């Protein structure tokens, strides 16, 4: 049985990588096996509920972390991860609190996880999860290995 993969990403940091990953995962493990907010929420859906339900139904959550993920700020200069209504924060804390497997996926030039003290308390357990890299210069190889892991383990 194919896993149900939930892709959590920040639009201003990793939207293109998320779209590419979403497209390639759908082609490789099946269109009904991948959830991403841009295509998994229909007109009329109550989107906060739909996101929570999708995290709850997922077998694994991919947390896409690009170079600007940690410091992404809103229009007032406040770091998004520190805001209680930030959806990336809520998706990941929901997954962590429910014991879902979470794979931090480091993108592009990012080579290490942020230190725990740099994260809000609710997200600090994220640094204990083994991370994965999807490097620009090794995208196909890294993606092949990730697909194999998702299919065999989740």
C-alpha positions, 0 to 999 in steps of 0.5 A, spaced: 500 500 500 502 506 498 504 511 503 499 518 504 505 523 504 503 530 507 508 536 504 509 542 509 512 547 506 513 555 506 511 558 499 516 564 500 521 559 501 520 552 498 514 553 493 518 551 487 521 545 490 514 543 493 511 543 486 516 539 483 516 534 489 509 534 489 508 532 481 514 527 482 511 523 488 504 523 484 507 520 478 511 515 482 507 513 488 500 515 485 496 521 485 491 519 491 498 518 495 500 525 496 497 531 499 499 539 498 495 545 500 495 548 493 491 542 490 488 538 496 483 543 498 477 544 494 473 550 493 468 550 499 472 546 503 474 549 510 481 549 509 484 549 516 479 543 518 482 540 511 489 541 513 488 538 520 484 532 517 490 531 512 495 531 517 491 526 521 490 521 515 497 522 513 502 516 514 508 521 513 509 528 513 515 531 509 517 538 512 520 542 507 526 546 509 529 551 505 535 556 506 529 562 508 525 557 512 527 559 519 527 566 518 521 567 514 517 573 517 510 576 516 509 583 513 510 586 520 517 583 520 515 578 525 518 571 525 512 566 522 514 560 526 513 564 532 506 566 531 501 561 533 496 562 527 502 560 522 500 554 518 507 551 517 508 551 525 501 548 526 502 543 521 508 540 524 506 541 531 500 537 529 504 532 526 509 532 532 504 532 537 500 526 534 506 522 533 506 522 526 513 520 522 516 527 520 522 527 515 525 534 515 527 535 508 533 540 507 533 543 500 538 547 496 544 550 500 541 548 507 546 542 510 544 542 517 538 542 521 536 549 525 538 548 533 533 547 537 533 553 541 532 557 534 525 553 534 519 555 538 518 550 543 512 546 540 517 545 534 523 543 538 522 535 537 523 536 529 531 536 530 530 529 533 528 527 527 533 524 521 533 529 516 533 528 508 537 532 503 534 534 496 540 537 493 539 541 487 545 538 483 543 531 486 535 532 485 534 526 481 538 521 485 536 524 492 528 523 490 529 516 487 532 514 494 526 518 498 521 515 494 524 508 495 524 510 503 517 512 503 514 506 499 518 501 503 517 504 510 511 508 510 
